[in-house]
């Protein structure tokens, strides 16, 4: 683990911060390429991404406060400034709201713009999870298998005491201070994110996928991945029949994806839309509407 990369005076560069920056850059570059492929101005990507980042940070913080409202009331300043006070699903929801607002503000094609973000989100997610691994955050339940990794300097360390506090079943003879090997769920998600990116990048060139449906595919892929990974993640927010809040949110994403897929039936496919544009361009001036 490398939580701190280097310090210059009082300025500290953390591995988490660097990977978040790289995730933003990677996502922005992919988004610009996808917009160019769809006939949109690629320069728009960096404008809307800035708002997406702000909305994501705000959403992540608000979601965290909602989950830990008692801790927030006890120490509001500390909870607001804590690096750990960020939750992916909150960031996703906040980012979507900010992105939607920017798309509407600039009067851009909504379905096309959201489709363009799908591969970008997958790659940015993979890069961001590398940061979680480097600081020892968001790891999984104890395991003795060959994949197990200990996080003695994690956030928090993977001690028996902490793992017990989130509901992990650990033999009573193991002291609370013992550091245990756990599932490196961050690395599982890096692999899943790269796989999702490969699938979405390939589908993005499809001429038969109607506008809006690529984003729906992203929601399905992420919803399934997150639902499954939560079974081995060290989490203390099991709220309904053993499911975590993230798993319940995943179910909502799957339902939303189904709605988007069905509503996209009335949208013309990119091939049809492109053919119509070519036909208008080739028609005599007097024949154009």
N, C-alpha and C positions, 0 to 999 in steps of 0.2 A: 504494500500500500504506500502511496505517495500523496498524502493529503496536501502537503505544501511543496511546491516546486522550487521556489526561491524567494528571498526577501531582499529588498533594496531599501535600506533605512526602515521606515515604518510601513512601507508598502509591501504587501504579501500577495504573491501570485499562487493561487491554489489550483490543484489539478481539476477540481470540480468546476471552478470558474473558467478555466481554459477550455475544458471540454464543452461547456455550455456555449462559449463563444464559437468554437469550431462547429458545434451543432447548428448554430444560427447561420454561419457562413455556408455550410454545406447545404442546409435547407434552402437558403436564399438562392444559391447557384442553381440547384435543381429546379426550383420554382421558376426562375427566369428562363431556363431552357424549355420548360413545359409551356410557359406562356408564349414563347417564340414559336413553338411547334403548333400552337393553337391560333396563331395569327394575332396575338395580343402584344402590346409593348412590353418587352422583358424588363425595362427599367422600372416598371410599376412594382416589381417584386420587392425591392428594398424599401420602398415607401410603406407598403402594406405590412411587411414583416416587422418593421419597427413598432407599429401599433399592435401587431399580433403578440410580440414579445412583452409589451407593456400589459396588455390584457391578460396574457398568460401568467405573468408574475402576480398580478393582482388577484386573479382567479385562484391561483394555487394557494396564496396566503389566506384568502377568505375561506376556502374549502378546509384548510388546516384548522383555522380558528373555529369553524363550525364543528369539526370533529373533536377538538380539544377546548371547548368553550370554558370549562372549569379552570383549566390551566391558564387560559387567557385572562379570566377575571382575577386570578391570583397574581399574575405578573404580566400585565398587558404589554409593557415596553419590551420586556425580554422575549415574549412570544412573537411580537411583531418584527423584531430585529434578528431573530434566530434564523440561521441558514437552513436548519432542519424543518422550519415551518413552511415547507413547500410540498404540495401534493400534486402528482401528475394529472389526475383527473380534473382537479380544480383548474390547473393551468390549461388543460385542453379546452374546457368549457369557456374559460375567460378568453382564451385566444380565438376560439370560434366566434364568440360574440363581437370581439374587436375586429376580426377579419371581415365578418358580415357587414359591420357598420362601414368599414372602409370601401368594400366592394360596392355597396349601395351609394355611398357618398360620391364615388367616382363614376357611377352609372355603368359598371362593368357587367358582363354576362355572369350571372350568379353561378349557374351550374358549371360553366366552363372554368371559372376561377377556383371553385372548390375542387374540381377534378385535378386541376394543375397542382394543388397542394398535396394531393395524396402521396405521390412518391417522395416529395420533400419531407413530409411528416415522418414517413417510415425511416428515412436515412437519418434525419435529425434525432429521432428517438434512439436509434442504435448508437450514435455518437454520444449522446447525452448519458446513456447508461454506462458507458466506459467511465465517465466521471464519477458515477455512483460507486462503481467498483473500486476506483482509485482512492476514494475516501472511506471505503468500508461502510457504505450506507445501503439500506434496502436489501439486505441479504436474506437468506432463507432459514429454514429449520435445520436442526442438527442432523448430520449424516456421517457415517463412518465409511462411506464409499470412497473410491479413488478421486471423485470429483470434489470432495469436501475441502474447503479452505477456511482457515482460521483468520479472524480479524481482531487481533489483540489491541489495535489502535483504531478500531472502527468508530463509527458515529451512530450508536454506541458500540463498544467492544462486544464481541460475540461470547459473552460470559454465560455461564449456566444460570446465574441470577437474572440477567436480563431476559434470557430466553424463557425462563419460567414465568416471568412477568407478562409475556405475550401468549401464554398458554401452551408452550412446548412441554412435552412429557419427557422429563429427565430423571434418571434414578436418584433417589434421595441421598445416596452416599457420595454424590459428586458435589463438592462445595460450590457456593455461589460464585466465587472468584475464579473458578476454573474456566479457561478459554477453550471453547469447543470448535470443532470444524463444522461448517454449515454448507448448505447448498449455495453456490455462487449464482443466485438468481439474476444478478445484474448481467453476468456473461450469457446466461440462457437468453436474456432479452436482447442482448447485442446480436446474437445469432438469429433470433426470431426477427428482429428489426431489419437485418440485412436480407433475410429471405423475403420478407414482405416487400422491401424495396425492389428486389429483383422481379417479383411477380407484378407489382404495380407499374414498374418501368416498362415491362414487356406489354402489359395490357394497355398502357397509355397510347401505344401506336395502333391499337385496334380501330378499324373503320366501322365496326358494327356495334360498338359500345356506346349507348346513348348518353348524352350529357347528364352528368350527375351520378351516373352509375359507377364510375371509377372511385369516387369518394365513398359511395356505399360499400364497395369492395374493401376499401381501407378500413371502414368501420367494422365490417365483419371480421377481417383478419385480426385487427387489433383487439376487438372484443373477445374473440376466442382465445387468442394468446394470453391476454391478461386474466381471463377467467381461469384458465388452466394453471398459470404460473402461481396464482394466489394459493393454491393447495400446498405448495412447499415454501411459501414465503413466511417469514417470522412476523406475524401481524396479530395485534390484540383487538382488532375491531370486528370480531365475528358477531354479527348483529341478528342474523336470521338463519335458522337451521344450519348453523355452522359456516355460513357464507359471509365473506367480508363485504364492507361497503364498496370496494372496488369491483367485486364480483357482481354485486347488484347493479352497479353502474354499467358493467359490461353487458348485462342483459338489456338494459335500456338502450345501449348503443346498437345492439343487434336488432331491436324493434325499430329504432330510428332508421337503420339501414334498409329494412324491409319497406318502410314507408317511402323512403327516397327512391328505391328501386321501382316500386309500383308507380309512383307519380311521374317517373321519367319515361313511362311508356309513350306519352304523348309528344316527347321531344324528338325532333328529326335526328337521325344518326349523323355523325360527322361526314360520312361518305355522301349522304343525300344532300346535306347542307353545302358541302364543297361543290358538288355537281351543279347545284342551283346557282352558286356564285359564278362558276365558270360559264354557265349557259347565258347568264345576264351579261357577262363581260364580252362574250362572243357575239351577242345579238346586235343587229344593225341599230343605229341610234334611234331611228324612228320606231323600232319595234319594242324599245324598252319602256317600261311603265314609268 
